[in-house]
Every structure is written in C-alpha cells, then in structure tokens.
C-alpha cells in the first residue's frame, strides 16, 4: 500500500515524499483512513513504528479546509490540540507537524514548561490552528487567558499511559472540561493497561481500537541481553562495555532511575574519558535541549537519562540502549528500549542486573513474553578493575563500614575466625590542663571564698540599692 491509496491530499503527499517515506507503516495504514472518516480512535503500536505520523497526517488533512494566509489572529483559532506528557515528546510531535504541514498555510505552536512564557504568549496571540502542549503549561496559559480552547475540533492524547503514571489525569480532566463536547478525540499510546481503557471509555465516543501488535510488545529487530554483576561493579562494567572495540565510537543511551544518579554517572564517564552528558527533570529546558542536540550531532557519545527522556527521543539509527538500572515498572522497559531498533533498523538492549534485580528481569520477561539471555561480559574482571579505581570513586558507590567493623574484620583475618576476642582495656582519662594551670576536667569551683559578711535575706536595709533618677517627661519627679 502507498500513501496515495490512503486518500491524502497532494500537499501532504509532497511533504511525505520530501521525507523519503514511500509506504505507510501498519499503524499508519490502519489509523489514517479511520481518522479521516471522523471517528474516534484508540491506537496502540510499538514505539518507533510511525505512530506520530498516523495522527498528524489525517489531522492536517481535516484542518486543510480552514487553512488561510490572513494576518488576522481571528482567522487562526485553535482547532487542534495535541497533549503530550513530556517536553521532549511535545517538541518531537511539533517537529512532525511542521514537517508535514510545510505546504499548507497552517500555523502551529509548541508550549511547554521550563521556559519563559512571553514568547509562547506572543505566538498564541498571533493565532495558531494547532497547539502541541504539555498539560501543566497549557493550564497556565488557560489561567492567564492567553489561549482559547472553545473552537477545538480535534483532540489528541499521545502517550496516555505515561500521563497516567505521571499523575496528569486530573489535569487532563480539567482540559477536557474546557473543550467543546462535539469534537473528534484520538488516544495513542505504545502500551495499553486496563486503566487506560477505562479512561478512554469515558473520553471517547464509540472509539475504534487499533492495535497492530500485541500490548507491551517490543520490536523484533531488537536483541535483548543481560549482564549479571554486583551493584558496586556496574560503573566499571559500563566503562568496559563502552571502551570495547565492538562498541568504540558508537553512541549509547544509558538509563538510570534517579536524577542524582544520572548526573553522577555522567560525571564518572567523563572522568574515564568518555564524552557523556546527562538529561533529567532537574535540568533547565535549555540544558536539556543542548544535551539532546549535542547527542544528535555526535559531539556527545553517551547520554545518561532518566525515564523523563524515555518518551519523545527520536534519534536515527541509535545502535544500542543500556539499562544501567532496571526500571521499577516493567512497562518502562518497553519505552526505554524503544529508542533503538526504530523503523525496522536493528538495535541492542543491554541491561546490567544486580542480584537484587532478578525479580525485575522476571517481570520484564513476563511482560514482553520472551526470555532474555544472560551473558557474561567478555574480558571483564571486576576485581582487577576495582583495584585500579581510585579510593574516592569506590567510596562513592558503596558506603564504607564503620571503624569498629573494619577493626573487627582485620583482627578476625589476622587471628583466625575461631580465635577468642580479647576485650579492649578502657582508656585512661586524659587531663585537660590549660597553660595557666586551670583543669578543665574538674567541675568549676570559685577561687574566692564566699563573702560571710553579706547581709541576711531578712535585712533589706543593707541590700537596698540607691534609687535612680527618672526624668519628668517619663513620669518621674526629676529628683533622686
């Protein structure tokens, strides 16, 4: 099947031809005719199979009758709203919208948090038919009355399961209350849970379910393998993998579970001579954009990321993805490795699994319905690598035992495991005598004897103090 057979208009066919695509993917072949017919859709496909174009192309065609070149903002109301969970995904979707709409006089805008709102407000005031937004920043513009959603004809929720995981469902419900009831709604996601299906039933009207692959499936072109190692050896093993001849000069996307862990691991790789950078939620939007651009243009070889970057990263021909830490949720594994093996290309998914992560490996195998091979890394000796590491790097990975524990270990190693432990004699108290002869270890005693001539408590005449003069302005007589 070709794109011409899907019934797309010539302007969109020219834009598709400019990108080099000749035939639609399975999700595009099934979803585009249904969306063009005006039906609500609940679509699911593997990550990297052209899911974005499956709703972008028919959305643009349905808005094409409203395209005009008028400079008046009133001629360009918001007619289509695309909501994404992360900034990176919103930027990727907006790039797709701009790519396919370059031959149509339709305006689009991308609004997300982490940047100043002034530039976004200026764009919205000029008029935009298509708005790609994250939920939080969209509500900020709604509260600021800089965007009007009263004429929205099409709504797209992309990566709806991620919105559920990130707690955006209350924001989504607020946004739905602002939209017209008569609209076409599309819900797309790489994975579908039962909770998402319940949400779709409340949002969509008689939706058509389109699943080109079973739920939570991974691309067949991705090779999965696990390297078993201790947690303390993961850094050394990662460095060993990245410096092997088979992986030399090849880019890698490394996933960790925490923001602090991402920064520390990127810093460690830089010290090992690997060009690396980190991307996570605590970085500003400018820093995240710069890190992505450096990774895409090849100046950064390794990008360490948290799951915030698992959605929306579209990198051509990424050779492999490494899970430095396995995700707590097995479904996140599908999204992580979906960054490689895209558009039919081959890819590798490597996971470093500690003994305490065996349960997560089993959950992943159950989800993707295929066993993952456990492979011993070639040429890796954790003891030799650990001995070459500086002491301060080893102390960063694991907490050192306290002095008593180290002392007991050393004494047990020298005297034998069955040798009786001799009690340590108490230390003699040390005297702390100053230069002037004062002993700080003794309680304080007055150097002068108590004054026995002091008046008794009942004798008030001797202890009576002289009266102070109070100024007349303060209520006194001015006399003593």
PyMOL commands that set and color helices and strands:
alter all, ss='L'
color gray80, all
select helices_A, chain A and resi 4-6+10-19+26-36+51-66+73-75+87-100+118-126+135-143+160-165+169-178+194-203+231-242+245-247+259-271+285-296+307-309+330-337+342-344+355-368+382-388+391-397+403-415+472-474
alter helices_A, ss='H'
color red, helices_A
select strands_A, chain A and resi 41-44+80-84+108-111+130-134+154-158+184-189+208-211+222-228+252-255+276-279+302-305+320-323+347-353+373-374
alter strands_A, ss='S'
color yellow, strands_A
deselect
rebuild
show_as cartoon
